[in-house]
Amino acid sequence: MTRAMTLGIKQSGVKHYLRLSHASYLIEKGFSPNLVSEKLGYERIETTLQTYSHLYPNKQEQVAKIIQESHKV
């Protein structure tokens, strides 16, 4: 039974989607790339940034908005 489940998990890609879901959640909650990398078990942050960079585009807009708001007087 365990062998069949392990094979099914490998063939289905469930593990990949669980990692992606976990990374997406952490990124959306505002955790740093360093922390996301550590939680996913990557040795290098570059791996996290390359793999999950598509999840960060809206973060650039958020940073710009925060900077603009902080400069308003």
N, C-alpha and C positions, 0 to 999 in steps of 0.2 A: 504494500500500500504506500509506504513512504517513498519507495523508488518511483512509483507511478506518479505520485504528487510532485516530486522533485522534477521529473521529466516534463510534466504538464506545465509547471511554473516556468521552466526554461523555454519551452516551446511557445508559450503564450505571451511572453514579454511582460508579465505582471510585475516582476521585480523592477524593471525599468520604469514602469508607470508609477510605482510606489515611490521610487527615488525622485522622479520628476515632480510628483504631487507634494512630497515633503519639501523639496527645494523651493517649489513655487510658493508654498505656504510661508516658509521662513522669509523669503524675499519680499513677499507682499506685506508681511508684518514688520518689515524694516530692518531685519537683522543684517549685519554686515556680511560682505562676501567671505571674509575670513572665518566667521562663525559658521556660515553655510558650508564652506569647504571642510571645516573640522567635523561638523555633524555628519557629513556624507562620507567622511573617511578618506578624502583625497589628501595626498602628500603635498601637492602644490596648488596654490590658489589659482594659478593660471588654468588649470584643468576645469575648475568650477566656472571661472569667467568665460572660458571658451564654450563649455557645454551648456551653460544656462544664460548666456548673454542676451538671448531673445526675451528673457523675462525682465530685463532691466530698462527697456526703452522709456517707459513712463517715469522712471526714477529721475532721468535727466530733466524732464519737465517739472517735476516736484522740486528739485534742487533750484532750478531757475526761479520758480515761483517764491520759494522761501527767501532767496537772496533779494528778489525784488521787494518783497514785503518788508524785509529788515532794513532796506534803504529808504523806505518812505518815511517822511517826517511830518 
